[in-house]
Amino acid sequence: MRVFAARKILTMNPAQPVATHVAVCDGKILAVGGLDDMRRWTDAAPDDTLRDKVLMPGLVEGHCHLMEGAMWDAVYVGYYDRRGPDGYLWEGLKTPAAVIDRLREAERKLTDSHKPLLSWGYDPIFFEDTPLVARDLDTISITRPIAILHASVHLMNVNTAMLELAGIDGDTDVEGVVMGADGEPTGELQEFAAMFPVYRVIGEGLSIAASESPRAIWNFGRVAQLAGVTTATDLVNDLTETGNANLHEITADPAYPIRIVPAFAPQRCPEGGPQRVLNAREGNTDKLHYGPVKFIVDGSIQGFTARVRWPGYFNGKPNGLWLIPPSQLVDTFMPFHAAGLQLHIHTNGDEATDVVLDAIETLLARHPRVDHRHTLQHCQMADVAQLTRAQRLGMCVNFFANHVYYWGDAHYQQTMGPDRANRMDAAEIARQLGLPFALHSDAPITQLNPLFTAWCAAKRETSSGRILGESLRLPVADALRAVTLGAAFSLGMDHLIGSIEVGKYADFAVLDADPYEVPLDDLRQMPVWGTVLGGEVFRSPA
């Protein structure tokens, strides 16, 4: 047994919101309160390691990807600064020329003349929608295959050598392979069907399903722990034999600092269907929780591949792509719903949200389920009527709050226009409706940092300083709940994590300051001293 003393403990338990001591036994919380409360259980002297710190429940990242750990084997070329798993801060690149320069420097360092040059994080929407087409990347090399995965991971740019290696040419008839006026591919590939030939030839590089790589799993754990996260999802996982074995072995290591919740992705790997998830779930451990199922219905708003309702994209671009045709949603979802599994469904555009709500209503009419907690993921453009309907259907919503900061200006000026941009990621409406909700980063799409994510929802400020929908600012207490107990609820794990109360895992984020009391703008960069996982202290690097 171990008793931690702290300056303050923020429990997220309304019956006892604040404490100074917490007792831990066998990795779980035995008691919460003051020193006298601990004495009823043990005479052991309190552990003063955290005596001047503020503890809150370990942060829960309800939508991210192990891919965050794999990406750092490629070259980062994003617009915003980004910190890697080793703590190094990569400077954001503000022009396409700077992207080319970083890639050219990386290419010079490669000793294997046949090895592809892989990179990630680019987004042309920050450069007046200027793509890096094949001829631009050919200036780096005409012989080495080059690929740039966009920040959204829904698009990719490649050079001529990569097109040739992947077998993509003017005769390729795949939706999303962009052709130029000459009838030849430009090097822009939109969505997964178009990108698949490239993934087939580059192997694990840039793969959204990264559990095949032990290095990626370890890197992911380090990035998450640095941000105060103790439970994180991998919301696209193939549940392969190798990947599952890696996850079991690594999470069983006492040095691994987080719990992982993988979600099976049937669109990528349909074999086995629901039974594949049920079989994996039988092997669940304290640090590895199988069960969720992930579907992706549309694409990315900033990539113009999301499906949006009338009046469409603000700049007149054509509507996006269906990754599952609406007519197939019920048949696609039903086997997993009927098996008692929880669905996490990507809907960026409001048209996609509409058709998914229709499908869920049909599922429940045909096969009623209590407390199913099917969750709309991202759900950026949902309006009050849609959120009201989601609440009535017993759903949860996990909002991509970081979008307000990173792409809010683009939505305001280019993709959605002022009216719709002001309502994006309307977590405050969900709160008012009593609709269970969480907030997420979708790492590696944006930085994995739930305290920053909470700030995004509470401040609703874009990177230029514009406030989007001031009346939709979420109270800080609710924003912090959304990255702890709210996220836990959306994963069906609120009985295990998300608050500091008896019987739950002894998982804490350790801070130097009280996030309720600091000025709001300090929340976005609040330092994390470390974490506690199952009663074991993990100190973040100074």
N, C-alpha and C positions, 0 to 999 in steps of 0.2 A: 504494500500500500504506500502511496505517496500523496502528500498534501502540498499543493502549490498555494503560496501566498502571493497576492498581487495588489497593486495600488487600487485597481478597480477591475471587476469582472462584469462585462456586459453580456447577459445570458440569452437574450431573445426569448425568455420565458416570462410571460406576463404575470405569472403568479409570484415571481421573484426576479425582477428585472436586473438587479444589481447585487453583487456579492464581493467578498474580499478573499475567499478561500474556496478551493475545490479539491476534493479527495478523489483519487483515482485508484482503482483496483482492477487488475486483469484487463487493462486497456480501456475500461469503461468508467463513467462518472458514478461515483458512489455517493457523494454528498456535495452540496453547494450551499454556501452561506458565510457565516463568520467563524472565527477561531473556536468559539464555544460549541458551535454546531459540529465541528470536526472532532472535538474532544469526546463526543458521544460515540464516535466510531473507533478512535485510536488516540493513543498518547504520543504517537510519533511526532517529533519536532517538524514544523513546517519546512518545506524546501523553499529557500529564499532566492533561488535563481531568478525568479520573475517578480520579485517583491516591489520593484519600482515601475513595473510595466502595466499596460492595459490589455486585458484578454477579452477577446470576443470569439464567437463560434468560428471554427475553421471555415474559411471562405469556400463556397461551392460554385464551381464553374459548370453551369448546366448545358453549355453548348460550346465545345471546342473540339480540337482534333489532335491526336498523337502526331499528325503531320507537322505540328508546331515544332516537334523535336527533330523531325527529319529534314525540314527545310534548311537548317543551318549547315547542311553539307553542300548546299547550293549557294549562289551569290545573291545577296540581298540588294535589290534595286528599287525599293519603295520610295515614296515621296516623303514619308515621315521618318524621324529617327526611330530606331528599334534596337532594343537590348537583347543580345543573344544569351544562351544558357551559361556561357562563361562570364557573363556580366559586361562584356564589351559593348559599347554603344556605337552602332552603325549609323552614320550620318545619312539623313534622307537626301534624295537627289531631286533637285528642283527644275531640271531641264532634261529633255531627251538626250541632248549631247552629253550630259553628265552620266546618264545611264550607259551610253555607248562607251564612254571613257572607262567606267568601272569594269565593264565587260571586257574591253580590250586589255586592260591590265590583268584581269583574271585569266584571260586566254593565254597571255604571255607566260604565266606561271605554270601552265599545264605541261607536263613532260611527255605524256602519252598523246601522240598526234591523232589518235582515233577516238579519244574519250570525248563524249559530248560535253558542251559547256551549258550548264543548267543554272537558271536564275529565277527569282520570284519577287513579287511585290509591286510590279509595274502597274500603273493605271493611267491610261491616256486621257481620262476625263479631267485630270489636273493640268493637262497641256493642250487645252482647247481641242480635246478629242483626237490628238495626233497619234496614230498607231505607229509602232515600229514594225514596218513590213519587211518581207524577206530581203529586199534590196538594201535596206538600212543595216540589217544584221550581217549581210554579206560583206560589208566594209570591214567587219571584224575578222571574218574568215570565210572563204568560199569552199573550204574542204572540211572544216570541223563542224559537225551538227550543233546548232545552238537553239535553245528554247527558253522563252521567258513566260513563266506562268503569271497571269495577272493577280493582283491583290485579292480579287473576288474568288479566285481559282475556277471561275466559270469560263475563262477565255485564255488563249495562249497565242503568242507570236513566235514563229520559227523562221530560220533562214532556209535558203535553197537546199543546202546539204541535208538538213533535217527533213525537208519535204521529200527529197529523194530517198533517204534512208527509210522513211515511214511509208513510202509507196503512194504518196499523195500527189496527184497531177490533174491535168485538165479533164480527165475522164472520170475522176472521183465523184460519185453521186451520193454524197452524204450531207444531210442538212447541217449547216454550221460551218462548212468549209467555204470561206469567202473567196469568190472568184473576181478577178479584175476584168477590165474592159477587153483584154486580149484573150479571155477565156481560160487563163491560167490561175492557179491559187496564189493569193497575195501573201500568204504566210500567216494570216489571221484565222484562228480556229475557235469557233464559238460552241461551248458546251461539250459534254463528255463524249458524245458519239463522234464528234469531229476530232477531239483530242486523242481518242483511243488508239489510233495507229501510232501516235508518238509515244504514248505510255507503253505500248507493246514493245518498242525497240529500246527504250531507255531503262526498263526494269523498274527498280525501286525508286529511282530518282524522281522527285516531285510527286510521289504517289500520295493520294489522299488517305489511303489505308496503309498505315505505317507500322503495324504491330509485328510485321515480319522482321523488323530491324531492332535488335536490342539497344543499339546506340540511340536510336530515335526515342525509344521508351525512356531511357535514362535522361536524355536531354529534356524531354517533355517534363519529367518529374522535377528536374532542377528549375526550369522556368516557372512552373506552377508554384513550387515552394517559395521561391523568391518573392512571389506576389501574395503570400499568405494563404494560398489555396491548399486545402487538405483533401478535397474530393474533386475530381475532374472527369469529364466525359471524353470518350472518343466516339463522336457521333456519326462516324462512317467506319464500320469495321466489317471485314469479310468473314470473321470467325473461322479462319483457316486453322488447320491442325498446328502448323508452325507458329502462327501468330498467337493462338491460345496458349501454347506451351511457353512461349516467351513471356507472355503476360503473367502466367502463373509463377514462373520461376523468378521473374524480376520483382513482382509485387510481394513475393514471399521473403525477399531479402529485407532484413530489418533496417538496412540503410536506405531503402527506397522510401521517399518522404510523403507519398500521397496514396489515396485510394482511387481506383479507376473504374469507370462505368462505361463499358463498350456498348455501342448500339449496332445491331446487325443491319446491313444495307442490302436488301434483296435485289435492288435494281442492278447492283454490280455483280452479285453472286447469288443467284436465285436457288441454287441447289439445296435441297433439304427443307426449305420453307420454314414454317413455325417450329418444326421439330428440331431444327438446327439450333434455334435459340433455347428451346426447352432443355435440350441435352447439355448445352453449355452452362445453363443456369444451375444444373445439378452440381456443378463443381464450384459454385460461388464460395468465396472466402471473405474474411473481414475486409480485405483490401482489394477484392476484385468482384464486381457485381454485374453479371450479365442480366439481360432482360429486355431493355428497350429495343425498338425497331425503328429505323430511320427511312423515310421516303423524301424524295426531292421532286416537287411538282413543277416548279418553274425555275428561272435563272436569277440573274443579278440585275437590280435596277440601274446601277451605274454602268453596267455593261450592256444595257438595253436588251437583255434577254429575259427579264421578268415579264409576267403577264399582268397588264394593268387595265383597268376599266376606262370607259369613255371619260374624258376626251383624249386618252392616250398620253404618249410622251409629250412633254412641254415643247420640245424642239422639233416635233414632227416625225421623229424616227418611227419606223414600223414597230408593231407590238412584238413581244418576245416569243420564246419557245416553250411549248409544253414538253416537259421531260416525262410526264405520264399523261396521256390523253385523258381529258375529263371523262369521257365515256367509259374508261377502264378503271377509274379510281375505286369504285365499290368492289369490283371483282379482285382488284389488286390488294386492297386493304383487308377484305373479309376474312381470309384464312388466319391472319395474325390476330385480328380482333376476336374472332371466335375462339381462338386458343387462349384467350385471356391475357395477351401481351399488350404492352403499352406502345402506342404509335407516336413518334415525333415527326412532324410533317413540315417540311420547308415550304413556306409560302411567302415570298417577298412582295409580290404585287397583289393589289386588292382583288383583281379578277381571280387569281389563284386561290386567295382566301375564300372567295365566294364558292367556288366549285368544291373545295375541300369541306366547307361547312355543309354543303348539300350532301356530300358523300357520307360524312359522319352521321348526319340525321338519318340517312337511309340505313346505315349499318345498325344504328341503335333501334330503329323500327323493326328491322328483321331479326336482330339478335341483341336484345336488351342486356346492358351491363351496368351495374352500380359501381361508382368510383373508378371508372376506367382511366381517367386523367390523360386522355389523348391530348397532345400538346401541339399547338401551332408554333413553329419555330421561325424566328425573324419577325414575320407578321408586321412589316414596317408600315404599310399604308392602310391598315384596317381602320374603319371609321366606327362611330358609336354603335350603329346598327349591327355591324358585324361582331363587335366585341360583346354586345348584349346577347346576340345569338349564341356565341361561343359559351358564355356563362350559362345560358339556359340548357345547353347540351352537356354540361358538366366537364368542359374542357379546361385546359390551362393554356397560357400564352407565355412564351419566353421571348421577350423583346430584344432586338439587336441595338441596344441603347448607344453603343459606340458610334453607330452610323451618324448620329446627330452631329458629333464633332468632326469625324473624318470626311463624311460625304454630304453633310447638311447643306453646305453652300452649293454643291453640284446639284442636289435635288431642288434647291430654291431657284437656281438660275438656268438649269439645263434639262433635268429629267422630269420633275413633277410640277414646277412652278410654285409660287408663294403659298397659295391656299393649301395645297396638299402637303407641301413640305412642312408647314406649321403644325400639322397634325401627326407627323411621322412618329412612330414608336410611342404611342399614346399610353404609357404605363399608368399615368394619373387617371385616365378614364377607366382603365381596368380596376384600379384601386376603388374608385367611386362605385363601380358596379358590383364589387365583391367577387370579381373574376380572379382566381388564383394566377399569379404571374411571377416571373423571374426576369433577370437581366443577364445578358451574356456578351462575350467578346468575339465568338466564332474564331478564336485563334486557330491558325495563323493569319486569318484575314485581317484582324487588328490585334493589338498587344493584349496578352493575357494578364489582366490586372483588374480584379473586381472592384477595388476601391475607386479606380479611375472610371470604371463602368457605372458605378453608383453616382459619381459626380456628373457624368454625362446626363443621366436621367434627372438629377436634381437641378442642374444648371441649364441644360438644353442650349448650350453655347457651341457654335460652330468654330472651326479653326480660325476663321477670320474675325470672330467676336460677335457675330450676329446671334441674337436669341430667337429660337424657333418655338413659337407657341408658348409664350411666357406663362399663360394660364394653365399649361400642362406640366409645369415643374412638379416633380415628385418630392414630397417631404423627405429629408435625409433619412429619418428613421425607417421609412418605408423602402427607400432605395437600399439601405443596408440589409433590411430584412429580405429583400429580393435576391441578394447575392449570398444569402445563408439559408434561412428556413424556407423562403419562397422557392429557391432552386431545388432544395431537398424535396419539397412537396411535389414539384414538377417531375421528379425522378422516382416518386414513390418511395423515398427514403427518409421522410421526415420523422419516422420512428427511430432512426439510427443516427442522424446527423442534423446540423442546421441550428441547433440551440445547445446551450450548456445546462443540461438537466439530467437528473438521475436516470441511469440505464442506457444513455446514449454513449457513443464512442467519445473518448476523451481527446477531442480534436479542437485545437484553439489556434487562432491567429494572434500573434504577440506584437503589440504596437507600443510605441513610446508615448503616444497621445491618445486622447479620447476622440474618436471620429465624430461623436455627437456634438462636441464642444469646440472643435477647431473651426476657423472661418471656412466657409464652403469651398473656396478655391484652394485651400490647403489639402482638401480630401483627394484631389486628383493626383497629387504626388506624395502622399503620406508614406513615410518609410515604414517598412515591415522589418521588425527586429528578428523575427523567426516564426516558427510554428511549433505546435505540439501535436503529435499524431499518436493516438492510443497511449497517451501518457509519456511518450518519449519526446524530448526536446530536440528540435532541429534548428540550429542557429544559422541565419543567413549570413553570407560573407559580408564583412564590414565594407 
